[in-house]
Amino acid sequence: MTRVSDSDRPTLLLVDDDATLRETLSRALAARGFQVKVALSSQEAAALAVEDPPEFALVDLKLPDGSGLKLIPTLLRLDPHTRIVVLTGYGSIATAIDAIKLGATYYVSKPVDADDIVNAFQHSAGNGDTPPNGKPMSLQRVTWEHIDRVLQQHDGNISATARALSMHRRTLQRKLSKRPVRS
């Protein structure tokens, strides 16, 4: 049985602040042939990437030091061929579009398994055969999408977003603390 050396394995930078998920995905992705480095913040990830630009990156959307979307241009400046997948438990159409516009390869929502992530790295172009969803979004999902879009327009500032939505700040905070509803 031949063993593959670390230098022959593709490098993957995993950036997520959830220690349990980070550890689980790190082991699972290593078992699938990647040489995995982990970071819990954008700043830590950028430092690791400067030392050795990764071939692949899995970046959580919400990190302790801001949006993971801000890490995408940094990674692509270091190596324009880096394949980046954005991972989030707070998926929305607005952030998915922003991630792709910034250069991410794909966007996946939690919960996710390692095989889904590996498949996401293989996406290189849109698929014209993907059928449209025949069911309209629920009112709760449309509400979540609208709140998320306004929040993005105000750079994550909850007070400014609440004012723009004519909503009390605490009410908005309660809505944001809940996971987004599935379509």
C-alpha positions as CSV (number, residue, x, y, z in Angstrom):
1,M,0.0,0.0,0.0
2,T,1.4,3.4,-1.0
3,R,1.2,6.3,1.3
4,V,0.7,9.8,-0.2
5,S,3.1,12.3,1.3
6,D,1.8,15.6,2.6
7,S,3.5,17.5,-0.2
8,D,1.5,15.6,-2.7
9,R,-1.8,16.3,-1.0
10,P,-3.8,19.4,-2.0
11,T,-3.7,22.1,0.6
12,L,-7.0,23.3,2.2
13,L,-7.5,26.2,4.5
14,L,-10.6,25.7,6.8
15,V,-11.8,28.9,8.5
16,D,-14.6,28.5,11.0
17,D,-15.1,29.7,14.6
18,D,-17.1,26.6,15.7
19,A,-14.4,24.4,17.2
20,T,-16.5,21.2,17.0
21,L,-17.4,21.7,13.3
22,R,-13.8,22.8,12.5
23,E,-12.3,19.7,14.1
24,T,-14.9,17.3,12.5
25,L,-14.5,18.8,9.0
26,S,-10.8,18.9,9.4
27,R,-10.6,15.1,10.1
28,A,-13.1,14.3,7.4
29,L,-11.4,16.4,4.7
30,A,-8.0,15.0,5.6
31,A,-9.4,11.5,5.2
32,R,-10.5,12.6,1.7
33,G,-7.0,13.5,0.7
34,F,-6.5,17.1,1.7
35,Q,-3.7,18.6,3.8
36,V,-5.8,20.7,6.1
37,K,-4.8,23.9,8.0
38,V,-7.4,25.5,10.3
39,A,-8.1,29.0,11.4
40,L,-10.8,30.5,13.5
41,S,-10.7,34.1,12.2
42,S,-10.1,36.0,9.0
43,Q,-6.9,37.5,10.5
44,E,-5.5,34.1,11.4
45,A,-6.5,32.7,8.0
46,A,-4.9,35.5,6.1
47,A,-1.6,35.0,8.0
48,L,-1.7,31.2,7.2
49,A,-2.4,32.0,3.6
50,V,0.4,34.4,3.3
51,E,2.8,31.7,4.5
52,D,1.5,29.1,2.1
53,P,-1.4,30.1,-0.3
54,P,-3.9,27.2,-0.2
55,E,-5.3,25.4,-3.3
56,F,-8.7,25.2,-1.6
57,A,-10.4,27.2,1.1
58,L,-13.6,26.6,3.1
59,V,-14.6,29.9,4.7
60,D,-17.5,30.4,7.2
61,L,-19.6,33.5,6.5
62,K,-19.7,34.7,10.1
63,L,-16.4,34.9,11.9
64,P,-15.5,36.6,15.1
65,D,-13.6,39.4,13.3
66,G,-16.3,40.0,10.6
67,S,-17.6,38.6,7.5
68,G,-15.8,35.7,5.8
69,L,-16.6,37.3,2.5
70,K,-13.9,39.9,3.2
71,L,-11.3,37.0,3.1
72,I,-12.2,36.0,-0.5
73,P,-10.3,38.8,-2.2
74,T,-7.3,38.3,0.1
75,L,-7.0,34.6,-0.8
76,L,-7.5,35.3,-4.5
77,R,-4.8,38.0,-4.5
78,L,-2.4,35.5,-3.0
79,D,-3.4,32.8,-5.6
80,P,-6.0,33.5,-8.2
81,H,-6.5,29.7,-8.7
82,T,-7.6,29.1,-5.1
83,R,-11.0,27.4,-5.1
84,I,-13.1,28.9,-2.3
85,V,-16.4,27.6,-0.9
86,V,-18.3,29.8,1.5
87,L,-20.0,27.9,4.4
88,T,-22.8,29.3,6.4
89,G,-25.6,28.6,8.8
90,Y,-27.2,31.9,7.8
91,G,-27.7,31.4,4.1
92,S,-29.3,34.0,2.0
93,I,-29.6,34.9,-1.6
94,A,-27.8,38.2,-1.1
95,T,-24.7,36.7,0.6
96,A,-24.6,33.8,-1.9
97,I,-24.6,36.4,-4.8
98,D,-21.9,38.5,-3.0
99,A,-19.7,35.4,-2.4
100,I,-19.8,34.4,-6.1
101,K,-19.2,38.0,-7.3
102,L,-16.2,38.2,-5.0
103,G,-14.8,35.0,-6.6
104,A,-16.0,32.1,-4.5
105,T,-16.5,28.8,-6.3
106,Y,-19.6,27.8,-4.5
107,Y,-21.8,28.5,-1.4
108,V,-23.2,25.9,0.9
109,S,-25.5,26.0,3.9
110,K,-25.0,24.1,7.2
111,P,-25.6,21.4,8.0
112,V,-23.2,20.0,5.5
113,D,-21.0,16.9,5.2
114,A,-17.5,16.6,3.8
115,D,-18.7,15.0,0.6
116,D,-20.9,18.0,-0.2
117,I,-17.9,20.3,0.4
118,V,-15.6,18.2,-1.9
119,N,-18.3,18.3,-4.6
120,A,-18.7,22.1,-4.1
121,F,-15.0,22.6,-4.9
122,Q,-15.6,20.9,-8.2
123,H,-18.1,23.5,-9.4
124,S,-16.6,25.6,-12.1
125,A,-19.6,27.0,-13.9
126,G,-23.4,27.3,-13.5
127,N,-25.5,24.3,-14.5
128,G,-28.2,25.3,-17.0
129,D,-30.0,22.0,-16.3
130,T,-30.8,22.9,-12.7
131,P,-34.6,22.9,-12.5
132,P,-36.2,26.0,-11.0
133,N,-37.9,25.6,-7.6
134,G,-41.6,25.3,-8.4
135,K,-42.6,26.3,-4.9
136,P,-42.6,30.0,-3.8
137,M,-40.6,31.0,-0.8
138,S,-42.5,31.1,2.5
139,L,-43.4,34.4,4.0
140,Q,-40.9,33.8,6.8
141,R,-38.1,33.1,4.3
142,V,-38.9,36.2,2.3
143,T,-38.8,38.2,5.5
144,W,-35.4,36.7,6.4
145,E,-34.0,37.5,2.9
146,H,-35.3,41.1,3.1
147,I,-33.8,41.6,6.6
148,D,-30.5,40.1,5.5
149,R,-30.3,42.3,2.3
150,V,-30.9,45.5,4.4
151,L,-28.4,44.3,7.0
152,Q,-25.8,43.9,4.2
153,Q,-26.6,47.4,2.9
154,H,-25.8,48.7,6.3
155,D,-22.5,46.8,6.7
156,G,-23.9,44.6,9.5
157,N,-24.9,47.6,11.7
158,I,-28.0,46.3,13.6
159,S,-29.0,49.8,14.8
160,A,-28.9,51.3,11.3
161,T,-30.7,48.3,9.9
162,A,-33.5,48.5,12.5
163,R,-34.0,52.2,11.7
164,A,-34.1,51.4,8.0
165,L,-36.7,48.7,8.6
166,S,-38.7,50.9,11.1
167,M,-38.2,48.1,13.6
168,H,-37.1,48.2,17.2
169,R,-33.4,47.2,17.5
170,R,-34.1,44.4,20.1
171,T,-36.8,43.0,17.9
172,L,-34.4,42.8,15.0
173,Q,-31.7,41.2,17.3
174,R,-34.2,38.5,18.4
175,K,-35.0,37.8,14.7
176,L,-31.3,37.6,13.8
177,S,-30.5,35.3,16.7
178,K,-32.8,32.6,15.3
179,R,-31.6,30.5,12.4
180,P,-33.0,31.4,9.0
181,V,-36.0,29.4,8.0
182,R,-35.6,26.9,5.2
183,S,-37.4,27.8,2.0
